[in-house]
Amino acid sequence: MTTHKIALTVNGIQEQVEVPSNMTLLTMLRERLGLTGAKNGCAAGECGACTVMMNGEPVNSCLVLAVEAEGAEIVTVEGLSNENGLDGLQEAMIEVTGTQCGFCPPGGLISARALLDRNPSPSEDEIKDALRGNLCRCTGYVRILESVKQAAKGG
C-alpha cells in the first residue's frame, strides 16, 4: 500500500502524519492522532457522528480521505474548548441537556458551531438546516435546537 506524508493543522496544532492512500480522515484522527471525539457511526456519510470542520466547513470525515486534508485546517470537537473552558455552545448543550448518550453530539456540535460562526443569529429553520445531516436517536432534537438558540443568544 502506498503511503503519503501529509501536513495539516488540527485544532490549532501543526501535524505531519504518514497515511495509506485509502485511510479516511476519521480513521487518521482517531487512530493516528488519538482524537476520538468524532465517531464512526455509519461509514457512509449518513449519520453525521463523524462531522469535523475542514477549512471552516463541516464535513463527514468518514467520506474524506486523509490525503485530501493535506494543508487543511481541521477542527474536531476536542478543539472547540480552549484555555478558558468549554465553548459557549458546549455550555449551552450541558445547561439545556441537549445531549444524552454522547455518541452523536460531537458531530452536531461541530455542525452547529460552523453555523454560528457563519451566522451568529440563525433562525430555527437555519438551525434545523445546519443540523439535518446529524442524526440523534436519543433526544428528539427539541433540546438540541434550544441549545443552539441559547448559544446564539450568548448564554
Sequence and secondary structure as in RCSB ss.txt:
>XXXX:A:sequence
MTTHKIALTVNGIQEQVEVPSNMTLLTMLRERLGLTGAKNGCAAGECGACTVMMNGEPVNSCLVLAVEAEGAEIV
TVEGLSNENGLDGLQEAMIEVTGTQCGFCPPGGLISARALLDRNPSPSEDEIKDALRGNLCRCTGYVRILESVKQ
AAKGG
>XXXX:A:secstr
  EEEEEEEETTEEEEEEEETT BHHHIIIIIS   SS  S SSSSS TTEEEETTEEEETTSSBGGGGTT EEE
 GGGT BTTBS HHHHHHHHHT  SSSSSHHHHHHHHHHHHHH SS  HHHHHHHHTT   SSS SHHHHHHHHH
HHTT 
